[in-house]
Amino acid sequence: MLSEIDDPAATLRDIDRLCPFTLGRVLVACIDLDSQRVEGVQTLPEVSDDGSARDRHCISEKLREVGESLAPERKRTAQGWSPMTHTLVTVVCREGRVVPTRVEFRWLDAWRFSNHLTCAYNGDVYIVTPHGWTGVLDSRAGWEPRSRPHLELPGVTDP
């Protein structure tokens, strides 16, 4: 599968600058397909996922809300539907090897049923660990950027 992202390492660095890759964090970023610019990033709230249909529905609903808040709305015009101009990628920051696990496949599955009516494709899920990064569908990988442990410093809040 061809990725919508020309240089995933550069895109991931841009996402990391906006919202640092801290272990345990899941992020969704909206990328403009033409400019490859990251137009917004949101941290997903923690979600329970015991594999039940109810939890899968809840995760898809949260992704729909995030997708609609980040990407332009898709509208019907006299010429048809407005074009797809963006992609929504998910970044899972976790411990472990830089290989896809069932966790990342669950995010892909949840996007499939999110039903966001935006001008954005459901993009890849990228895994970022202390050892580097890779995509689930995009087989490119690298050492940087990588995730970092969450540091708690007195008087400093995490963005």
C-alpha positions as CSV (number, residue, x, y, z in Angstrom):
1,M,0.0,0.0,0.0
2,L,1.3,3.5,-0.8
3,S,1.2,5.9,2.0
4,E,-0.3,9.4,1.8
5,I,2.7,10.6,3.8
6,D,5.8,11.4,1.6
7,D,8.3,11.4,4.5
8,P,6.9,9.8,7.6
9,A,10.0,10.6,9.7
10,A,9.7,14.3,9.0
11,T,5.9,14.2,9.6
12,L,6.5,12.4,12.9
13,R,9.1,15.0,14.0
14,D,6.5,17.7,13.3
15,I,3.9,15.9,15.3
16,D,6.4,15.4,18.1
17,R,7.2,19.1,18.2
18,L,3.5,19.9,18.6
19,C,2.7,17.2,21.1
20,P,5.7,15.3,22.5
21,F,5.9,11.5,22.1
22,T,5.5,10.5,25.7
23,L,5.1,6.8,26.6
24,G,1.5,5.8,27.0
25,R,0.1,8.6,24.8
26,V,-2.0,8.1,21.7
27,L,-2.2,11.0,19.3
28,V,-4.2,11.8,16.2
29,A,-2.7,14.3,13.6
30,C,-4.3,15.8,10.6
31,I,-2.0,16.3,7.6
32,D,-2.7,18.3,4.5
33,L,-2.0,16.0,1.5
34,D,-0.6,18.7,-0.8
35,S,1.7,20.5,1.6
36,Q,2.4,17.6,3.9
37,R,2.0,20.1,6.8
38,V,0.6,18.9,10.1
39,E,-2.4,21.1,10.7
40,G,-3.4,19.8,14.1
41,V,-2.8,17.2,16.7
42,Q,-4.9,16.0,19.6
43,T,-4.2,13.6,22.4
44,L,-6.8,10.9,22.7
45,P,-8.2,10.3,26.1
46,E,-7.5,7.0,27.7
47,V,-10.0,4.4,26.5
48,S,-10.9,1.1,27.9
49,D,-10.6,-1.8,25.4
50,D,-11.4,-5.2,26.6
51,G,-12.2,-6.3,23.0
52,S,-16.0,-6.1,23.5
53,A,-18.2,-4.6,20.8
54,R,-19.2,-1.8,23.3
55,D,-15.6,-0.7,23.8
56,R,-14.9,-0.9,20.1
57,H,-17.9,1.3,19.4
58,C,-16.8,3.8,22.1
59,I,-13.3,4.0,20.6
60,S,-14.8,4.6,17.1
61,E,-17.0,7.3,18.5
62,K,-14.1,9.1,20.1
63,L,-12.1,8.9,16.8
64,R,-15.1,10.3,14.9
65,E,-15.2,13.3,17.3
66,V,-11.4,13.9,17.0
67,G,-11.5,13.5,13.2
68,E,-14.4,16.0,12.9
69,S,-12.6,18.5,15.1
70,L,-9.3,18.3,13.2
71,A,-10.2,17.8,9.5
72,P,-12.4,20.0,7.2
73,E,-16.0,18.8,6.7
74,R,-16.8,17.0,3.5
75,K,-19.6,18.8,1.7
76,R,-21.9,18.1,-1.2
77,T,-21.5,20.6,-4.1
78,A,-23.2,20.9,-7.5
79,Q,-20.1,19.1,-8.9
80,G,-20.2,16.3,-6.4
81,W,-18.5,15.8,-3.1
82,S,-15.7,18.1,-2.0
83,P,-12.3,16.4,-2.6
84,M,-10.3,14.5,0.0
85,T,-7.5,16.9,1.0
86,H,-6.2,15.5,4.3
87,T,-5.2,12.3,6.1
88,L,-5.7,11.5,9.8
89,V,-2.8,9.4,11.3
90,T,-2.7,7.9,14.7
91,V,0.5,7.7,16.7
92,V,0.8,5.1,19.5
93,C,3.6,5.9,21.9
94,R,4.4,2.7,23.9
95,E,7.2,0.5,25.2
96,G,8.3,-2.6,23.4
97,R,9.6,-3.6,20.0
98,V,8.9,-1.5,16.9
99,V,6.5,-3.9,15.4
100,P,2.7,-3.7,15.0
101,T,0.7,-5.5,17.7
102,R,-3.0,-6.1,18.2
103,V,-3.2,-2.7,19.9
104,E,-2.3,-0.9,16.7
105,F,-4.6,-3.1,14.6
106,R,-7.5,-2.2,17.0
107,W,-6.9,1.5,16.2
108,L,-7.1,0.8,12.5
109,D,-10.3,-1.2,13.0
110,A,-11.8,1.6,15.1
111,W,-11.0,4.2,12.4
112,R,-12.8,2.0,9.9
113,F,-16.0,2.3,11.8
114,S,-15.6,6.0,12.9
115,N,-17.8,7.4,10.2
116,H,-16.3,10.9,10.3
117,L,-17.7,12.9,7.4
118,T,-14.6,14.9,6.7
119,C,-12.2,15.5,3.8
120,A,-9.7,13.2,5.4
121,Y,-8.7,9.7,4.7
122,N,-8.2,7.3,7.6
123,G,-4.4,7.2,7.5
124,D,-1.9,4.8,9.0
125,V,-1.2,4.0,12.6
126,Y,2.4,4.7,13.5
127,I,4.1,3.0,16.4
128,V,6.7,5.1,18.3
129,T,8.8,3.4,21.0
130,P,12.1,4.3,22.7
131,H,13.7,2.2,19.9
132,G,12.3,4.1,17.0
133,W,9.1,4.1,14.8
134,T,7.3,2.3,12.0
135,G,3.8,2.2,10.4
136,V,1.4,-0.6,10.5
137,L,0.6,-0.3,6.8
138,D,3.6,1.7,5.8
139,S,6.7,-0.5,6.2
140,R,9.1,2.4,6.4
141,A,10.9,2.8,9.8
142,G,13.6,4.7,11.6
143,W,15.5,5.4,14.8
144,E,14.2,8.9,15.2
145,P,11.9,10.3,16.4
146,R,11.3,8.0,19.4
147,S,9.1,8.1,22.5
148,R,10.4,9.3,25.8
149,P,9.3,8.5,29.4
150,H,6.9,10.8,31.1
151,L,8.8,13.0,33.4
152,E,7.1,14.6,36.3
153,L,8.7,17.8,37.5
154,P,7.3,19.9,40.3
155,G,5.5,23.0,38.9
156,V,5.7,21.8,35.3
157,T,2.6,20.6,33.4
158,D,2.7,18.2,30.5
159,P,1.2,19.8,27.3
